[in-house]
Structure formats: structure tokens, C-alpha cells
Amino acid sequence: MIKVTMGNNVKRKSEIIDENMTLREALETAEIDYTTGVMNLDGSTLSPGDLDKTFADFGISEKCYLLNVVKADNA
């Protein structure tokens, strides 16, 4: 079991997750919208297909941050 802090620019929450769960399953369980912005795992940008990999596939064994960062232009 690992502690995952998930969220976006506005809201974050921590969940205890099985390391064999995919990133997408964790986000959907926590009701985090991952369709906008850039997904990051511990500060590294995720590539296409990475959401269907497990935390164990990334070598995460204790804790991590899984964040959706929306960048907007300021007028």
C-alpha cells in the first residue's frame, strides 16, 4: 500500500492505494478529472499510455504525488 496525493491546481487529497492499481483507476476512484491539463507523477510529465500503468510499474513503493496541472495564459 502506498500513500498517493492526487489532485489539480485547486483541490488535493491523499489516498492509500494498492501499488498494483493503475494511475487511471486511482484518479477515477478519487473523482479527479485527468482530461484537462498535464498529468505529472512526482513532478515528471506522463506520456500517452502511462495512465494505464500501475504504480509498481513506475517503481513507486511508499508515497507519491499524482497531479493534473492546468496552465492558463494570463491576459
matplotlib code that plots the C-alpha trace (Angstrom):
import matplotlib.pyplot as plt

x = [0.0, 1.2, 0.1, -0.8, -1.6, -3.8, -5.5, -5.2, -4.5, -7.4, -8.0, -5.8, -6.4, -4.4, -5.5, -4.0, -3.7, -2.6, 0.6, -0.9, -3.7, -3.3, -2.9, -6.2, -8.1, -6.7, -7.8, -11.3, -11.7, -10.8, -13.0, -10.1, -10.6, -7.5, -8.8, -7.5, -4.1, -0.8, -0.5, 2.5, 3.8, 6.3, 7.0, 7.6, 5.2, 3.4, 3.4, 0.5, -0.4, 1.2, -2.2, -2.8, 0.4, 0.5, 2.3, 4.6, 5.5, 6.9, 8.8, 6.5, 6.5, 5.9, 4.4, 4.0, 2.2, -0.2, -1.3, -3.2, -1.8, -3.8, -1.7, -3.6, -2.5, -3.0, -4.4]
y = [0.0, 3.5, 7.0, 8.9, 12.6, 13.3, 16.4, 19.5, 23.2, 23.7, 20.5, 17.8, 14.7, 11.8, 8.2, 4.9, 2.9, -0.6, -0.3, -2.7, -0.2, 1.8, 5.5, 5.9, 3.7, 5.7, 9.0, 7.7, 6.3, 9.7, 11.5, 13.6, 14.9, 14.0, 15.1, 18.6, 19.9, 18.0, 14.9, 14.6, 11.8, 13.2, 16.2, 14.2, 14.6, 11.5, 10.2, 8.8, 5.3, 5.9, 6.2, 2.5, 1.5, 0.6, 2.5, -0.6, -0.2, 3.2, 1.8, 3.7, 1.7, 4.2, 7.6, 9.9, 12.9, 12.4, 15.8, 17.3, 20.8, 23.2, 26.1, 29.1, 32.3, 35.4, 38.4]
z = [0.0, -0.9, 0.0, -3.1, -3.1, -6.1, -7.4, -9.5, -9.1, -6.8, -4.8, -3.5, -1.3, -0.1, -0.5, 0.5, -2.8, -3.8, -5.8, -8.4, -9.2, -12.4, -12.3, -14.2, -11.7, -8.8, -10.4, -11.2, -7.7, -6.2, -8.8, -10.2, -13.7, -15.7, -19.1, -19.0, -18.2, -17.9, -15.8, -13.5, -11.3, -8.7, -11.0, -14.2, -17.1, -18.0, -21.6, -23.6, -22.2, -18.8, -17.1, -17.8, -16.0, -12.3, -9.6, -9.3, -13.0, -12.1, -9.0, -6.5, -3.3, -0.5, -1.5, -4.5, -6.0, -9.0, -10.1, -13.1, -13.7, -15.8, -17.2, -18.3, -20.1, -18.1, -20.0]

ax = plt.figure().add_subplot(projection="3d")
ax.plot(x, y, z, "-o")
ax.set_aspect("equal")
plt.show()
